[in-house]
Amino acid sequence: MSVGPANPDLPDLSLPCFNGGEAVDVRDLPRPAVINVWASWCAPCRDELPVMQGLADRTEGKLTVLGVASRDRREASASFAADHEVSMPTLYDPDQAFATGIKAAALPATVFVSPEGEVYIHRDALDVDELIKQVKEHTGVTVTR
């Protein structure tokens, strides 16, 4: 993974890690990256989140895959993630500052960041095949099913 300069196309904010620890500046994430914004109350998010975990499992070391639990109660997010064996790093954003910053009025939203820092935002749920296609197109990383 490469780390480049801060990315001005992402919101200038730091969010706490879901399980505690230091806050993460979203502009400084290692890239290429995929950032999935979700909530436990969002039905399409509930279908998509395990797909994102599969992406994280298959691209470890090649792609940063990160979740952002947005406008949700910590307990509800934690319960859903545990029930679906979601272990990818997740940031906690109860005030939906990240979603607002990327102009995602509805969830889920997925942000793709290329190695050069170019940002593409997909504003709908993704299935496995569409996610693989979008990852290749926007990050250059090839993912197998």
Backbone as a chain_set.jsonl record, in Angstrom:
{"seq": "MSVGPANPDLPDLSLPCFNGGEAVDVRDLPRPAVINVWASWCAPCRDELPVMQGLADRTEGKLTVLGVASRDRREASASFAADHEVSMPTLYDPDQAFATGIKAAALPATVFVSPEGEVYIHRDALDVDELIKQVKEHTGVTVTR", "coords": {"N": [[0.84, -1.176, 0.0], [0.42, 2.241, -0.69], [1.223, 5.402, 0.704], [0.148, 8.581, 0.395], [0.154, 12.189, 0.012], [-2.083, 14.201, 2.052], [-5.563, 13.972, 1.289], [-7.492, 16.214, -0.365], [-10.058, 15.821, -1.363], [-11.549, 14.349, 0.339], [-13.466, 14.596, 3.39], [-12.227, 16.862, 5.854], [-11.595, 15.554, 8.575], [-11.367, 13.821, 11.681], [-12.089, 10.629, 12.902], [-13.216, 8.55, 15.589], [-11.912, 5.282, 16.295], [-13.984, 2.444, 16.149], [-13.857, 0.59, 18.237], [-12.516, 1.953, 20.179], [-9.412, 3.635, 20.999], [-7.051, 5.674, 19.146], [-8.156, 8.518, 17.227], [-8.807, 8.582, 13.685], [-7.557, 10.225, 10.896], [-9.335, 10.759, 8.102], [-8.37, 11.662, 5.683], [-5.787, 10.83, 5.595], [-5.61, 8.102, 5.213], [-4.081, 4.991, 4.272], [-3.575, 4.315, 0.83], [-4.294, 2.461, -2.172], [-7.829, 2.728, -1.351], [-10.955, 1.626, 0.105], [-13.846, 2.866, 1.397], [-16.54, 2.205, 3.315], [-19.689, 3.413, 4.075], [-22.082, 2.915, 6.488], [-25.018, 1.724, 8.31], [-26.669, 0.078, 11.021], [-29.441, 0.087, 10.917], [-30.1, 0.346, 8.291], [-31.394, -1.291, 5.639], [-30.29, -2.035, 2.987], [-27.607, -1.69, 3.631], [-27.18, -3.68, 5.48], [-27.223, -5.946, 3.911], [-25.038, -5.431, 2.303], [-22.743, -5.069, 3.927], [-21.487, -7.585, 4.788], [-20.437, -8.285, 2.294], [-18.533, -6.313, 1.941], [-16.826, -7.019, 4.039], [-15.896, -9.435, 3.021], [-14.422, -8.419, 0.878], [-12.415, -7.054, 2.282], [-11.176, -9.249, 3.512], [-10.132, -10.611, 1.279], [-8.33, -8.848, 0.144], [-6.326, -8.076, 1.816], [-3.479, -6.256, 2.678], [-3.184, -5.294, 0.113], [-5.1, -3.395, -0.294], [-6.735, -0.835, 1.467], [-9.456, -1.372, 3.444], [-12.234, -0.101, 4.912], [-14.751, 0.511, 7.314], [-17.406, 2.832, 8.059], [-19.403, 3.47, 10.583], [-22.354, 5.068, 10.633], [-24.529, 7.587, 11.895], [-25.789, 6.003, 13.885], [-26.523, 3.913, 16.712], [-24.002, 2.948, 18.932], [-24.184, 0.432, 20.2], [-26.06, -0.94, 18.608], [-24.765, -1.012, 16.113], [-22.475, -2.485, 16.824], [-23.596, -4.925, 17.609], [-24.802, -5.807, 15.21], [-22.514, -6.02, 13.548], [-21.044, -7.974, 14.941], [-22.793, -10.181, 14.807], [-22.627, -10.753, 12.114], [-20.033, -11.372, 11.67], [-18.194, -9.302, 11.1], [-15.131, -7.919, 10.886], [-13.459, -6.019, 9.892], [-11.586, -2.951, 10.056], [-13.319, -0.274, 11.605], [-14.739, 2.941, 11.747], [-16.334, 5.242, 13.975], [-19.116, 7.244, 13.614], [-21.375, 8.924, 14.792], [-22.687, 11.33, 14.327], [-22.853, 11.606, 11.641], [-20.879, 13.024, 10.169], [-18.933, 12.336, 8.273], [-20.458, 11.168, 6.15], [-22.033, 13.396, 5.497], [-19.992, 15.078, 4.674], [-19.159, 13.862, 2.309], [-21.336, 14.206, 0.831], [-23.389, 12.267, 0.908], [-26.512, 11.561, 0.998], [-28.11, 9.41, 1.475], [-27.8, 6.053, 2.738], [-26.415, 2.845, 1.851], [-23.106, 4.191, 1.224], [-20.214, 4.155, -0.762], [-16.828, 4.862, -0.841], [-14.249, 5.131, -3.101], [-10.797, 5.253, -3.313], [-8.165, 6.061, -5.296], [-4.727, 4.956, -5.951], [-3.425, 7.322, -6.533], [-4.915, 9.162, -5.233], [-7.335, 9.981, -6.254], [-10.861, 10.344, -6.001], [-13.841, 8.475, -5.963], [-17.297, 8.226, -5.566], [-19.696, 5.911, -4.772], [-23.102, 5.654, -4.635], [-24.982, 3.665, -3.681], [-26.084, 0.335, -2.827], [-23.784, -2.379, -3.186], [-23.257, -5.447, -4.884], [-21.334, -8.516, -4.815], [-20.112, -8.953, -7.397], [-20.386, -6.44, -8.675], [-18.979, -4.842, -6.875], [-16.369, -5.897, -7.131], [-15.856, -5.117, -9.765], [-15.994, -2.277, -9.527], [-13.903, -1.799, -7.699], [-11.638, -2.543, -9.214], [-11.861, -0.707, -11.354], [-11.677, 1.821, -10.062], [-9.585, 1.731, -8.206], [-7.607, 0.184, -9.216], [-6.946, -2.282, -8.259], [-6.998, -5.757, -8.551], [-9.476, -8.087, -7.828], [-10.414, -11.289, -6.835], [-13.242, -13.477, -7.009]], "CA": [[0.0, 0.0, 0.0], [1.163, 3.485, -0.705], [0.657, 6.504, 1.47], [0.465, 9.83, -0.281], [-0.221, 13.379, 0.77], [-3.49, 14.297, 2.461], [-6.459, 14.037, 0.15], [-8.472, 17.28, -0.15], [-11.391, 15.435, -1.824], [-12.235, 13.714, 1.464], [-13.693, 15.567, 4.463], [-11.121, 17.106, 6.783], [-12.052, 15.202, 9.91], [-10.859, 12.613, 12.335], [-13.156, 9.864, 13.541], [-12.684, 7.554, 16.508], [-12.054, 3.868, 15.969], [-15.21, 1.935, 16.747], [-13.55, -0.109, 19.477], [-11.635, 2.771, 21.005], [-8.124, 3.949, 20.407], [-6.888, 7.02, 18.611], [-8.96, 8.905, 16.076], [-8.159, 8.411, 12.385], [-7.809, 11.289, 9.922], [-9.727, 10.038, 6.892], [-7.554, 12.107, 4.545], [-4.462, 10.214, 5.67], [-5.673, 6.643, 5.105], [-3.258, 4.394, 3.228], [-4.328, 4.045, -0.38], [-5.701, 2.625, -2.488], [-8.728, 2.466, -0.229], [-12.401, 1.557, -0.048], [-14.466, 3.268, 2.651], [-17.967, 1.912, 3.23], [-20.486, 4.095, 5.087], [-23.221, 2.036, 6.742], [-25.696, 1.781, 9.607], [-27.384, -1.176, 11.283], [-30.861, 0.26, 10.612], [-30.204, 0.489, 6.831], [-31.539, -2.637, 5.064], [-29.273, -2.335, 1.976], [-26.305, -1.772, 4.306], [-27.127, -4.985, 6.146], [-26.867, -6.908, 2.865], [-23.749, -5.087, 1.705], [-21.604, -5.103, 4.847], [-20.722, -8.831, 4.669], [-19.71, -8.23, 1.014], [-17.352, -5.486, 2.217], [-15.911, -7.824, 4.851], [-15.259, -10.357, 2.082], [-13.404, -7.652, 0.154], [-11.306, -6.84, 3.219], [-10.483, -10.53, 3.692], [-9.444, -11.019, 0.049], [-7.367, -7.844, -0.351], [-5.442, -7.658, 2.907], [-2.128, -5.918, 2.228], [-3.232, -4.647, -1.202], [-6.153, -2.39, -0.316], [-7.298, -0.471, 2.756], [-10.914, -1.472, 3.453], [-12.611, 0.485, 6.186], [-16.155, 0.862, 7.474], [-17.763, 3.99, 8.878], [-20.754, 3.318, 11.134], [-22.846, 6.441, 10.593], [-25.878, 7.882, 12.402], [-26.248, 4.749, 14.469], [-26.117, 3.699, 18.095], [-22.823, 2.076, 19.005], [-24.608, -0.923, 20.56], [-26.726, -1.547, 17.447], [-23.715, -1.286, 15.123], [-21.617, -3.559, 17.333], [-24.359, -6.163, 17.571], [-24.926, -6.244, 13.82], [-21.197, -6.425, 13.071], [-20.692, -9.247, 15.586], [-23.664, -11.227, 14.267], [-22.243, -11.035, 10.724], [-18.59, -11.621, 11.679], [-17.496, -8.188, 10.478], [-13.954, -7.607, 11.694], [-12.636, -4.986, 9.255], [-11.542, -1.727, 10.857], [-14.499, 0.571, 11.448], [-14.758, 4.198, 12.475], [-17.664, 5.539, 14.519], [-19.524, 8.59, 13.201], [-22.789, 9.037, 15.143], [-23.249, 12.591, 13.83], [-22.754, 11.475, 10.194], [-20.028, 14.066, 9.598], [-18.283, 11.83, 7.057], [-21.478, 11.06, 5.11], [-22.35, 14.76, 5.082], [-18.821, 15.604, 3.966], [-19.079, 13.311, 0.94], [-22.659, 14.483, 0.254], [-24.157, 11.026, 0.808], [-27.763, 11.79, 1.712], [-28.67, 8.104, 1.825], [-26.821, 4.983, 2.93], [-24.968, 2.914, 2.01], [-22.267, 4.892, 0.263], [-18.865, 3.596, -0.769], [-15.828, 5.764, -1.395], [-13.076, 4.474, -3.669], [-9.678, 6.19, -3.414], [-7.116, 5.467, -6.116], [-3.379, 5.155, -5.407], [-3.053, 8.722, -6.747], [-5.761, 9.999, -4.403], [-8.604, 10.333, -6.901], [-11.985, 9.843, -5.222], [-15.105, 8.186, -6.629], [-18.279, 7.846, -4.56], [-20.82, 5.106, -5.26], [-24.176, 5.939, -3.681], [-25.984, 2.604, -3.692], [-25.519, -0.931, -2.367], [-23.013, -3.141, -4.166], [-23.128, -6.888, -4.684], [-19.938, -8.951, -4.961], [-19.598, -8.731, -8.744], [-20.282, -5.002, -8.934], [-17.897, -4.338, -6.034], [-15.11, -6.293, -7.783], [-15.716, -4.252, -10.944], [-15.717, -0.912, -9.075], [-12.56, -1.779, -7.109], [-10.675, -2.558, -10.327], [-11.972, 0.544, -12.101], [-11.35, 3.039, -9.311], [-8.352, 1.607, -7.409], [-6.614, -0.585, -9.962], [-6.669, -3.548, -7.57], [-7.779, -6.88, -9.053], [-10.015, -8.916, -6.755], [-11.086, -12.497, -7.315], [-14.49, -13.779, -6.3]], "C": [[0.884, 1.238, 0.0], [0.451, 4.514, 0.152], [1.101, 7.774, 0.784], [0.088, 11.006, 0.585], [-1.711, 13.372, 1.103], [-4.371, 14.529, 1.246], [-7.549, 15.083, 0.375], [-9.883, 16.922, -0.619], [-12.186, 14.692, -0.747], [-12.441, 14.762, 2.556], [-12.482, 15.664, 5.393], [-11.623, 16.838, 8.191], [-11.387, 13.931, 10.38], [-12.03, 11.954, 13.034], [-12.543, 8.831, 14.465], [-12.846, 6.138, 15.953], [-13.247, 3.335, 16.745], [-14.959, 1.305, 18.111], [-12.613, 0.66, 20.391], [-10.314, 3.011, 20.309], [-8.137, 5.347, 19.828], [-7.791, 7.258, 17.411], [-8.121, 8.767, 14.804], [-8.555, 9.58, 11.496], [-8.106, 10.614, 8.591], [-8.923, 10.464, 5.666], [-6.2, 11.4, 4.492], [-4.485, 8.692, 5.604], [-4.712, 6.143, 4.038], [-4.121, 4.087, 2.002], [-3.568, 3.113, -1.282], [-6.597, 2.189, -1.328], [-10.177, 2.365, -0.694], [-12.982, 1.844, 1.336], [-15.968, 3.075, 2.499], [-18.707, 2.555, 4.396], [-21.793, 3.326, 5.254], [-23.855, 2.329, 8.095], [-26.494, 0.498, 9.779], [-28.855, -1.097, 10.909], [-31.136, 0.312, 9.109], [-30.239, -0.906, 6.194], [-30.513, -2.932, 3.962], [-27.869, -2.459, 2.582], [-26.118, -3.153, 4.929], [-26.768, -6.083, 5.152], [-25.439, -6.69, 2.374], [-22.56, -5.28, 2.637], [-20.833, -6.426, 4.821], [-19.927, -8.914, 3.353], [-18.428, -7.41, 1.197], [-16.332, -6.245, 3.066], [-15.19, -8.831, 3.971], [-14.172, -9.675, 1.286], [-12.185, -7.438, 1.045], [-10.491, -8.115, 3.395], [-9.631, -10.897, 2.478], [-8.367, -10.047, -0.42], [-6.399, -7.36, 0.719], [-4.024, -7.436, 2.38], [-2.092, -5.238, 0.867], [-4.155, -3.44, -1.228], [-6.597, -2.106, 1.115], [-8.81, -0.546, 2.633], [-11.368, -1.101, 4.859], [-14.108, 0.759, 6.195], [-16.294, 2.135, 8.28], [-19.214, 3.78, 9.311], [-21.297, 4.719, 11.369], [-24.273, 6.55, 11.115], [-26.528, 6.643, 13.002], [-25.841, 4.717, 15.937], [-24.961, 2.702, 18.104], [-23.23, 0.628, 19.283], [-25.237, -1.64, 19.367], [-25.7, -1.911, 16.371], [-22.869, -2.471, 15.559], [-22.329, -4.905, 17.257], [-24.476, -6.696, 16.142], [-23.584, -6.756, 13.292], [-20.788, -7.778, 13.661], [-21.51, -10.401, 15.01], [-23.26, -11.657, 12.862], [-20.732, -11.187, 10.551], [-17.804, -10.565, 10.909], [-16.35, -7.789, 11.393], [-13.068, -6.538, 11.059], [-12.633, -3.741, 10.142], [-12.761, -0.848, 10.554], [-14.35, 1.812, 12.317], [-16.19, 4.476, 12.908], [-17.991, 7.009, 14.277], [-21.003, 8.817, 13.504], [-23.455, 10.295, 14.592], [-23.24, 12.683, 12.306], [-21.942, 12.583, 9.519], [-19.358, 13.6, 8.307], [-19.286, 11.752, 5.911], [-21.878, 12.439, 4.591], [-21.213, 15.346, 4.251], [-18.66, 15.077, 2.549], [-20.418, 13.462, 0.212], [-23.456, 13.208, -0.028], [-25.415, 11.184, 1.651], [-28.392, 10.486, 2.185], [-27.54, 7.095, 1.973], [-27.317, 3.734, 2.228], [-24.33, 3.799, 0.945], [-20.875, 4.285, 0.372], [-17.93, 4.543, -1.492], [-14.643, 4.936, -1.857], [-11.996, 5.535, -3.821], [-8.559, 5.485, -4.164], [-5.754, 5.653, -5.454], [-2.917, 6.609, -5.53], [-3.906, 9.688, -5.932], [-7.048, 10.46, -5.054], [-9.744, 9.634, -6.168], [-13.199, 9.634, -6.126], [-16.065, 7.707, -5.55], [-19.438, 7.124, -5.233], [-21.92, 5.195, -4.219], [-25.31, 4.928, -3.753], [-25.305, 1.33, -3.199], [-24.822, -1.649, -3.517], [-23.089, -4.623, -3.841], [-21.672, -7.263, -4.988], [-19.386, -8.607, -6.34], [-19.423, -7.255, -9.073], [-19.161, -4.386, -8.103], [-16.542, -4.66, -6.656], [-14.825, -5.386, -8.978], [-15.323, -2.832, -10.532], [-14.315, -0.795, -8.465], [-11.506, -1.716, -8.207], [-10.668, -1.211, -11.043], [-11.424, 1.742, -11.348], [-10.087, 2.96, -8.458], [-7.243, 0.891, -8.156], [-6.297, -1.938, -9.353], [-7.595, -4.636, -8.151], [-8.171, -7.767, -7.889], [-10.673, -10.122, -7.392], [-12.306, -12.756, -6.457], [-14.267, -14.745, -5.168]], "O": [[1.951, 1.265, 0.612], [-0.771, 4.488, 0.299], [2.296, 8.012, 0.612], [-0.257, 10.842, 1.756], [-2.492, 12.629, 0.508], [-3.972, 15.199, 0.293], [-8.435, 14.882, 1.206], [-10.825, 17.65, -0.306], [-13.378, 14.44, -0.923], [-11.672, 15.72, 2.642], [-11.81, 14.671, 5.673], [-12.022, 17.753, 8.911], [-10.92, 13.101, 9.6], [-12.851, 12.614, 13.671], [-11.477, 8.289, 14.175], [-13.801, 5.845, 15.234], [-13.484, 3.743, 17.882], [-15.758, 1.47, 19.034], [-11.988, 0.079, 21.278], [-10.131, 2.627, 19.154], [-9.094, 6.103, 19.992], [-8.143, 6.333, 16.68], [-6.892, 8.828, 14.843], [-9.738, 9.892, 11.356], [-7.231, 9.969, 8.012], [-8.808, 9.698, 4.709], [-5.549, 11.381, 3.448], [-3.479, 8.051, 5.909], [-4.542, 6.793, 3.007], [-5.265, 3.651, 2.134], [-2.349, 2.983, -1.177], [-6.201, 1.41, -0.461], [-10.572, 2.923, -1.718], [-12.663, 1.168, 2.313], [-16.597, 3.71, 1.653], [-18.403, 2.288, 5.558], [-22.522, 3.109, 4.287], [-23.312, 3.074, 8.91], [-26.943, -0.099, 8.8], [-29.462, -2.125, 10.609], [-32.297, 0.32, 8.699], [-29.236, -1.62, 6.207], [-29.906, -4.002, 3.993], [-27.046, -3.238, 2.101], [-25.023, -3.716, 4.9], [-26.086, -7.044, 5.508], [-24.723, -7.644, 2.068], [-21.471, -5.624, 2.177], [-19.602, -6.39, 4.832], [-18.869, -9.541, 3.306], [-17.373, -7.768, 0.674], [-15.126, -6.132, 2.847], [-13.994, -9.061, 4.152], [-13.118, -10.261, 1.038], [-11.051, -7.623, 0.605], [-9.261, -8.072, 3.423], [-8.533, -11.433, 2.63], [-7.571, -10.388, -1.294], [-5.728, -6.344, 0.539], [-3.446, -8.304, 1.727], [-1.069, -4.66, 0.499], [-4.013, -2.563, -2.079], [-6.812, -3.036, 1.893], [-9.393, 0.147, 1.799], [-10.947, -1.697, 5.851], [-14.668, 1.194, 5.188], [-15.424, 2.481, 9.08], [-20.136, 3.899, 8.504], [-20.775, 5.467, 12.196], [-25.12, 5.709, 10.815], [-27.659, 6.286, 12.671], [-24.918, 5.42, 16.348], [-24.966, 1.726, 17.354], [-22.689, -0.297, 18.678], [-24.973, -2.822, 19.144], [-25.763, -2.994, 15.789], [-22.578, -3.36, 14.759], [-21.725, -5.91, 16.882], [-24.276, -7.885, 15.895], [-23.528, -7.81, 12.659], [-20.247, -8.627, 12.952], [-20.972, -11.479, 14.756], [-23.516, -12.792, 12.461], [-20.215, -11.138, 9.435], [-16.875, -10.881, 10.166], [-16.566, -7.374, 12.532], [-12.033, -6.183, 11.623], [-13.581, -3.51, 10.893], [-13.172, -0.702, 9.403], [-13.9, 1.744, 13.461], [-17.141, 4.004, 12.285], [-17.245, 7.901, 14.681], [-21.812, 8.895, 12.58], [-24.672, 10.315, 14.409], [-23.582, 13.723, 11.744], [-22.284, 13.025, 8.422], [-19.227, 14.373, 7.358], [-18.997, 12.221, 4.81], [-22.042, 12.628, 3.386], [-21.446, 16.025, 3.251], [-18.096, 15.753, 1.689], [-20.611, 12.921, -0.877], [-24.11, 13.086, -1.064], [-25.393, 10.971, 2.863], [-29.119, 10.462, 3.178], [-26.462, 7.263, 1.405], [-28.522, 3.577, 2.028], [-24.932, 4.107, -0.084], [-20.418, 3.944, 1.462], [-18.202, 4.972, -2.614], [-14.098, 4.135, -1.097], [-12.244, 6.597, -4.391], [-8.063, 4.445, -3.729], [-5.631, 6.422, -4.501], [-2.11, 7.075, -4.725], [-3.656, 10.894, -5.934], [-7.785, 11.253, -4.468], [-9.617, 8.478, -5.763], [-13.542, 10.491, -6.941], [-15.701, 6.882, -4.712], [-20.076, 7.654, -6.142], [-21.708, 4.855, -3.056], [-26.475, 5.307, -3.874], [-24.077, 1.259, -3.159], [-25.227, -1.534, -4.674], [-22.999, -5.019, -2.678], [-20.877, -6.407, -5.376], [-18.304, -8.028, -6.444], [-18.426, -6.865, -9.68], [-18.462, -3.493, -8.583], [-15.662, -3.8, -6.705], [-13.694, -4.944, -9.177], [-14.416, -2.246, -11.124], [-13.622, 0.197, -8.69], [-10.577, -0.912, -8.128], [-9.609, -0.643, -11.307], [-10.769, 2.596, -11.944], [-9.566, 3.989, -8.029], [-6.074, 0.977, -7.777], [-5.459, -2.67, -9.881], [-8.81, -4.455, -8.23], [-7.337, -8.153, -7.07], [-11.404, -9.994, -8.374], [-12.386, -12.304, -5.315], [-15.213, -15.105, -4.468]]}, "num_chains": 1, "name": "protein.A"}
